[in-house]
Amino acid sequence: MDPVAAADPLANIRPDGAYTELEKLLRLRFAAAELALFARRASSAASGGQVRTRFRGRGMEFEEVRPYQIGDDIRNIDWRVTARAQKTYTKLYREERERPVFVWVDQRSPMFFGSQCCFKSVMAAHLASLLGWAALGNSDRIGAQVFGDREQHDIRPRRSKHALLELIHQLHQSNRRLASPVAAGGQNALAGMLTDARRVSKPGSAVFLIGDFHDFDAACEEQLFQLARHTDISLFQVSDPLESRLPAAARLTVTDGRRRLPLNTAAKNLTEGFAASYRRRRQALQKTCAGLAVPLIEVSTGDDPVALLRSLYGRKHR
């Protein structure tokens, strides 16, 4: 291990380069210790778990007795107190609940791009690892799907470090298979991947979708609507500044691995058309998420994922 990392586990954990570093993904567990993905609030989840929350209902631990109110379950009436007080009283319980966490990560070829600190695929892997470590630290079950151009890896939700290590392993392996931002022979469509996410995400789950959503369309919007009906979704859209704006007054050469094409970014119609195309895609996704009340978190390849998630889920922030 790096001597600096041994002395300070949080040193040098920012994503950089074109490929993930397994040691960094593992050391993110120290940064995730400060994250709480869910605020302590009333919950409607139906299954029992190990983490006690501040809501009441049928459960394992008695909370208190109070006067019966319309809508209370009659099975919870405390007949002894009722007989003694000559007024109906009901028992309340402090329940134990869990919320399964499901992480969906895009590792397709278009994610193999970046002009800042790291590639989009690397940033997505760091975000997924941080969310996984945070969920495990909260004793939630962890499940995941990692998608490549033509393959996908499903990880069954488990409350186990093995599930998270399997996620990190699949992220690292899928990331290392990327070699070009252009897929050879086609790739999985986003709509199909969202359909798979619906298949494996149980009602009440917290679902984190991480990708660039470059092929988001009407079919994806329908799948996202169906997914949002029964789960709590958050979208992390990973992008690079060069995707939204070409550098001014420069001559660039782009290639797909077979052909080379010169670009004169001094041409105003080229730069404006490029920026407008990106804005349309971005605004379409923003509009969909706003209509579904789904949080959309925009992440750049130059951002610090630890600082970003602390601003969203930091325990002190909570």
C-alpha positions in Angstrom: 0.0 0.0 0.0 1.0 3.6 -0.6 2.7 4.9 2.6 0.6 8.1 2.4 -2.6 6.0 2.1 -1.5 3.9 5.1 -1.0 7.0 7.2 -4.2 8.7 6.0 -6.9 6.4 4.4 -8.6 9.5 2.9 -5.5 10.7 1.1 -5.4 10.5 -2.7 -8.8 8.8 -3.2 -10.1 11.2 -5.8 -10.8 9.5 -9.2 -8.2 10.2 -11.9 -7.2 8.8 -15.2 -9.0 6.5 -17.7 -9.3 3.4 -15.5 -10.3 2.6 -11.9 -7.8 1.7 -9.2 -9.1 -1.1 -7.0 -7.3 0.2 -3.9 -9.1 3.5 -4.1 -12.5 1.9 -4.5 -11.8 -0.1 -1.3 -10.5 2.9 0.7 -13.7 4.8 -0.1 -15.2 3.0 2.9 -13.5 5.4 5.2 -15.1 8.4 3.4 -18.5 6.7 3.3 -18.6 6.4 7.1 -19.8 10.1 7.2 -22.7 9.4 4.9 -26.3 8.7 5.8 -28.3 7.9 2.7 -31.7 8.2 4.4 -32.9 10.8 6.8 -34.5 9.4 10.0 -38.1 10.0 9.2 -41.4 8.1 8.9 -41.2 5.3 6.5 -43.8 3.2 4.6 -41.5 0.2 4.0 -43.1 -3.2 4.8 -40.2 -5.4 5.8 -38.4 -5.7 9.1 -34.7 -4.9 9.5 -32.0 -4.1 12.0 -32.0 -0.3 12.1 -34.5 1.4 14.3 -36.3 4.4 12.9 -38.7 7.0 14.2 -42.0 5.7 13.0 -44.7 3.7 14.8 -46.8 0.7 14.0 -46.8 -3.1 14.6 -43.2 -4.1 15.4 -40.8 -5.7 17.9 -40.5 -3.1 20.6 -43.3 -1.5 22.6 -43.4 2.3 22.5 -46.4 3.6 24.5 -50.1 3.5 25.1 -52.4 6.4 23.9 -56.1 7.0 23.4 -57.6 5.1 20.4 -57.9 7.2 17.2 -60.0 6.5 14.1 -57.9 4.5 11.8 -55.9 2.6 14.4 -55.6 -1.1 14.1 -58.2 -2.7 16.5 -55.7 -5.6 17.1 -53.5 -3.1 19.0 -56.2 -2.1 21.5 -54.9 -2.5 25.1 -57.9 -4.1 26.7 -56.5 -4.0 30.3 -55.9 -0.2 30.1 -59.3 0.2 28.4 -61.1 -1.6 31.1 -59.4 0.3 33.8 -59.8 3.7 32.3 -63.3 3.1 30.8 -61.9 4.6 27.6 -60.4 2.8 24.6 -56.6 2.8 24.4 -54.2 1.4 21.8 -50.7 0.2 21.9 -48.0 1.7 19.7 -44.8 0.0 18.7 -41.4 1.1 17.6 -40.6 -0.8 14.5 -37.4 -2.0 12.9 -37.3 -1.5 9.2 -34.8 -1.8 6.4 -34.7 -0.2 2.9 -32.9 -2.3 0.3 -30.4 -0.2 -1.7 -30.0 -0.9 -5.4 -27.1 0.6 -7.4 -27.4 0.7 -11.2 -24.1 1.7 -13.0 -23.5 2.3 -16.7 -20.1 1.1 -17.9 -20.8 1.2 -21.7 -18.3 2.6 -24.2 -19.7 6.2 -24.3 -18.7 6.4 -20.6 -15.1 5.9 -21.6 -14.5 9.6 -22.1 -13.1 12.6 -20.1 -11.2 15.8 -20.5 -10.8 16.7 -16.8 -9.5 14.7 -13.9 -11.0 11.3 -14.9 -13.2 9.5 -17.4 -16.9 9.3 -16.8 -16.7 5.6 -16.3 -14.3 6.1 -13.4 -16.4 8.8 -11.8 -19.4 6.4 -12.0 -17.5 3.6 -10.3 -16.5 5.9 -7.4 -20.0 7.1 -6.9 -21.4 3.6 -6.9 -18.7 2.4 -4.4 -19.4 5.3 -2.1 -23.1 4.7 -2.1 -22.5 1.0 -1.5 -20.2 1.5 1.4 -22.6 4.0 2.9 -25.5 1.6 2.6 -23.5 -1.2 4.1 -22.5 1.0 7.0 -26.3 1.6 7.7 -26.9 -2.2 7.7 -29.0 -2.0 4.5 -29.1 -4.8 1.9 -27.0 -4.0 -1.2 -27.9 -5.0 -4.7 -26.6 -3.8 -8.0 -26.5 -4.1 -11.8 -23.3 -3.2 -13.8 -23.9 -2.8 -17.5 -21.4 -3.0 -20.3 -21.9 -2.8 -24.1 -23.2 -6.3 -24.4 -23.1 -7.8 -20.9 -24.6 -7.1 -17.6 -23.8 -8.4 -14.1 -26.6 -8.7 -11.5 -25.8 -8.7 -7.8 -28.5 -10.1 -5.6 -29.3 -7.7 -2.6 -27.6 -8.9 0.5 -26.7 -7.4 3.8 -23.1 -8.5 3.4 -19.7 -7.1 2.7 -19.4 -9.9 0.1 -22.2 -8.2 -2.0 -20.3 -4.9 -1.9 -17.0 -6.5 -2.7 -18.7 -8.3 -5.7 -20.0 -4.9 -6.9 -16.5 -3.3 -6.7 -15.0 -6.3 -8.5 -17.6 -6.1 -11.3 -17.1 -2.3 -11.6 -13.3 -2.7 -11.8 -13.6 -5.6 -14.4 -16.2 -3.8 -16.6 -14.1 -0.6 -16.4 -10.9 -2.4 -17.5 -12.7 -3.8 -20.5 -13.4 -0.4 -22.0 -11.1 0.7 -24.8 -13.0 3.2 -26.9 -15.9 5.6 -26.5 -17.4 4.0 -29.6 -18.9 0.5 -29.1 -17.8 -2.1 -31.6 -20.8 -3.8 -33.0 -23.5 -1.9 -31.1 -24.4 -1.8 -27.4 -27.2 -2.4 -24.9 -29.9 0.3 -25.0 -30.7 2.4 -22.0 -34.4 1.5 -22.2 -33.7 -2.2 -21.9 -31.4 -1.6 -18.9 -34.1 0.4 -17.1 -36.5 -2.5 -17.8 -34.1 -4.8 -16.1 -33.8 -2.4 -13.2 -37.6 -2.6 -12.8 -37.4 -6.4 -12.8 -34.9 -6.7 -9.9 -35.8 -3.6 -7.8 -38.3 -4.6 -5.2 -41.1 -2.1 -4.1 -39.8 0.2 -1.4 -36.1 0.0 -2.6 -33.9 3.0 -2.9 -32.5 2.9 -6.4 -29.5 5.0 -7.5 -29.0 5.2 -11.3 -25.6 6.3 -12.4 -24.6 7.1 -16.0 -24.5 9.7 -18.7 -28.0 8.9 -20.1 -26.8 9.8 -23.6 -29.5 7.6 -25.2 -32.4 8.7 -23.0 -35.6 8.7 -25.0 -39.4 8.2 -24.8 -39.1 4.5 -24.0 -36.7 5.3 -21.2 -39.1 7.9 -19.8 -41.9 5.3 -19.6 -39.6 2.8 -17.8 -38.5 5.5 -15.4 -42.1 6.4 -14.7 -42.9 2.7 -13.9 -39.8 2.4 -11.8 -40.6 5.6 -9.8 -44.1 4.3 -8.9 -42.8 1.7 -6.5 -39.2 2.7 -5.6 -37.3 5.8 -4.4 -35.1 6.8 -7.3 -32.1 9.2 -7.6 -30.3 9.9 -10.9 -26.7 10.8 -11.1 -25.9 12.1 -14.5 -22.2 12.0 -15.2 -20.9 14.4 -17.9 -17.7 16.1 -19.1 -17.3 19.8 -19.9 -16.1 19.0 -23.4 -19.4 17.3 -24.1 -21.4 20.6 -23.6 -19.0 23.1 -25.1 -16.2 22.9 -27.7 -13.1 24.9 -27.0 -13.2 28.2 -28.8 -10.9 29.0 -31.8 -9.1 25.7 -31.9 -8.5 23.0 -34.5 -9.3 19.6 -33.2 -9.0 16.1 -34.7 -11.6 13.5 -33.7 -11.5 9.8 -34.4 -13.7 6.7 -34.0 -10.7 4.4 -34.2 -11.0 4.0 -38.0 -11.5 7.5 -39.4 -10.1 10.9 -38.5 -12.0 14.2 -38.9 -10.7 17.7 -38.4 -12.9 20.1 -36.5 -12.6 23.9 -36.8 -14.2 25.1 -33.6 -13.7 28.7 -34.7 -16.8 28.1 -36.9 -19.7 29.6 -34.9 -22.4 27.4 -36.4 -20.5 24.3 -35.4 -19.9 25.3 -31.7 -23.4 26.7 -31.3 -25.0 23.6 -32.8 -22.9 21.3 -30.7 -23.9 23.2 -27.5 -27.6 23.4 -28.4 -27.7 19.6 -29.0 -26.3 18.9 -25.6 -28.7 21.4 -24.0 -31.7 19.7 -25.6 -30.7 16.3 -24.3 -30.0 17.7 -20.8 -33.3 19.7 -20.6 -35.3 16.7 -21.7 -33.9 14.6 -18.9 -34.4 17.5 -16.4 -38.0 17.9 -17.5 -38.7 14.2 -17.1 -37.2 14.0 -13.6 -39.0 17.2 -12.5 -42.3 15.7 -13.7 -41.7 12.5 -11.8 -40.3 14.3 -8.7 -37.1 12.3 -9.1 -33.8 13.9 -7.9 -31.3 14.5 -10.7 -27.8 15.1 -9.5 -25.4 16.4 -12.1 -21.8 15.3 -11.8 -18.8 16.5 -13.8 -15.6 14.6 -14.3 -13.8 17.4 -12.5 -15.9 17.1 -9.3 -14.8 15.5 -6.0 -17.4 12.6 -5.5 -16.7 12.5 -1.8 -17.4 16.2 -1.3 -20.5 15.9 -3.5 -22.1 13.1 -1.6 -21.2 14.7 1.7 -23.2 17.8 0.6 -26.1 15.5 -0.2 -26.0 12.8 2.5 -23.5 13.9 5.1 -24.5 13.1 8.6 -23.8 16.6 9.8 -25.9 17.9 6.9 -28.7 15.6 7.9 
